[in-house]
Amino acid sequence: MNPFEMVVAIIAITAIASVLRAKYGVVRRDKGEDVIQRGPDPDTERLRAEVRALKERVAVLERLATDGSTALEREFEKLRDRD
């Protein structure tokens, strides 16, 4: 192995190690390395819940639109009676 190949290998190993450290949340501190646990972001959880609710609403609307006119009219009447 010539010196050029050795330098390229060292740089590649260092780059791969830094990518793995970033992926697993290892942070370099003054005297060593610490692992930071990344918990679920509350904003992300709120958005997921909102998307889930919107998907349910779309499913209901799709069901109403594809059931037929009489079923659609009955559903509208139920909604009007409820208010």
N, C-alpha and C positions, 0 to 999 in steps of 0.2 A: 504494500500500500504506500503510495507516494504521499508527500506532505499535503498536497492539494486535496486529495481524496479524504485524508484524515480531518482536515479543517471542515470540509463539506459535511462529513459524517457527524462531527461534533455540533455543528450548527443545526443540522436536522434533528439530532437527539434533543438538543435544548429547545427547539421550537415545538416538538411533539410533547415534551414534558410540560412546557408552559400552557399548551392547549389543554392537556389533561388536568392540570392544576386548576385552570379556570372553569373547566366543566364540572369538576367535583367540589368546587368552592374552597379550595385551599388558598389561604392568604399568607403572605410572608410578613412576619412581624420582626421586631428587633432581634429576638433571640430564638428563632425557630419558626415553625409554621403552625397555623391554627386552621381548623376546619370550621367553616361557617355553615350552619344548617339553614337552608332556605325553606321557609315555611310557605304555606299557601297565602297568596296576596289577597286581602279582603276585597279589594276592588275587582280582582279577577273572579273571585267567587260570586260577587254580586252580579257581574256581567254574565256569568254562566247561568245563574238562576234566571236572569231576565231573558236570555236566549231560550232557555228551556220553556219558560212561560209563553213566549212568543210562538215557539214551535207548536205548543199545545193549541193555541188560539188559531193558528193557520190550519192545523189538522181539523179543528171543528168547522172552520169556514169551508175547507175543501169537502168535508162530509156533507155540509149543508148544500153546497153548490152541485154536488153530483148525485144526491138522493132523488131528485125529481121535483117537479113543481109542487105537488101536493104536500110532500114532506117538508119542503122549504116553507110553504105557506103556514103549515102547522107550527113549525119552529118559530116563525116570526110572531104568530099569534101567542105562543107561550111567552115569548119575550115581552110582548106588549102587555099581556095580562100580569106579568110579574111586576112591572113598574107601576 
